[in-house]
């Protein structure tokens, strides 16, 4: 469905071409989830950060730092695309 995958420092297409390089997290990226529209990408990592990115790799917002790594994320199912859960 979505042709891009985020690595620690790049957005890579399904054809393995680097689309955009950026600094996402300190340490490993542990989870990446697209919203239902494919317009926003949420990422979390070993650094306890939860971030929301545009499809082109621009940081939209950082939701805060947690004391522990964040291993999973979930988007809401309603009419709004909001991140509803982290663990």
C-alpha positions as CSV (number, residue, x, y, z in Angstrom):
1,X,0.0,0.0,0.0
2,X,2.7,2.5,1.0
3,X,5.9,2.4,-1.1
4,X,8.2,3.9,1.5
5,X,9.9,2.5,4.6
6,X,11.7,4.6,7.1
7,X,15.1,3.5,8.3
8,X,17.1,5.3,11.1
9,X,18.2,8.0,8.7
10,X,16.3,7.7,5.4
11,X,13.0,7.1,3.7
12,X,13.6,4.3,1.2
13,X,11.2,3.4,-1.6
14,X,10.1,-0.2,-2.3
15,X,12.6,-0.1,-5.2
16,X,15.4,0.4,-2.6
17,X,16.1,4.0,-3.7
18,X,16.8,6.6,-1.0
19,X,14.1,9.3,-1.2
20,X,15.1,11.5,1.7
21,X,17.8,11.4,4.4
22,X,17.1,12.9,7.8
23,X,18.0,12.3,11.5
24,X,15.0,10.5,13.0
25,X,16.0,9.0,16.4
26,X,19.1,8.5,18.5
27,X,19.6,4.7,18.4
28,X,17.4,2.3,16.6
29,X,13.9,3.1,15.1
30,X,11.7,0.5,16.7
31,X,8.3,1.1,15.1
32,X,7.0,2.9,12.0
33,X,3.3,3.2,11.2
34,X,1.5,5.1,8.3
35,X,-1.8,6.7,9.0
36,X,-4.8,5.5,7.1
37,X,-4.5,8.2,4.4
38,X,-0.8,7.5,3.8
39,X,0.0,11.2,4.5
40,X,1.7,10.9,7.9
41,X,4.2,8.5,9.3
42,X,4.7,7.9,13.0
43,X,8.0,6.7,14.3
44,X,9.3,5.6,17.7
45,X,12.7,4.5,18.9
46,X,15.1,3.4,21.6
47,X,15.4,7.1,22.6
48,X,11.8,7.1,23.9
49,X,10.8,9.7,21.2
50,X,7.5,9.5,19.3
51,X,7.6,11.6,16.1
52,X,5.1,12.3,13.3
53,X,6.5,12.9,9.8
54,X,5.1,14.1,6.5
55,X,5.1,11.7,3.5
56,X,8.2,13.5,2.2
57,X,10.1,13.1,5.5
58,X,9.6,16.5,7.1
59,X,9.1,16.4,10.9
60,X,5.6,17.6,11.7
61,X,5.7,17.1,15.5
62,X,7.6,15.4,18.3
63,X,5.1,14.1,20.9
64,X,7.6,13.9,23.7
65,X,10.3,11.8,25.3
66,X,9.5,8.8,27.4
67,X,12.0,7.2,29.9
68,X,11.8,3.9,28.1
69,X,12.1,2.9,24.4
70,X,8.7,3.0,22.6
71,X,8.2,-0.3,20.8
72,X,4.7,0.1,19.2
73,X,2.4,2.8,17.9
74,X,-1.3,2.8,16.8
75,X,-3.3,5.3,14.8
76,X,-7.0,6.0,15.6
77,X,-9.8,4.7,13.4
78,X,-12.2,7.7,13.5
79,X,-12.5,10.5,11.0
80,X,-9.3,12.2,12.4
81,X,-5.9,10.6,12.0
82,X,-4.5,10.9,15.5
83,X,-2.0,8.7,17.2
84,X,-3.8,6.9,20.0
85,X,-1.5,4.5,21.6
86,X,2.2,3.9,22.3
87,X,3.8,1.0,24.3
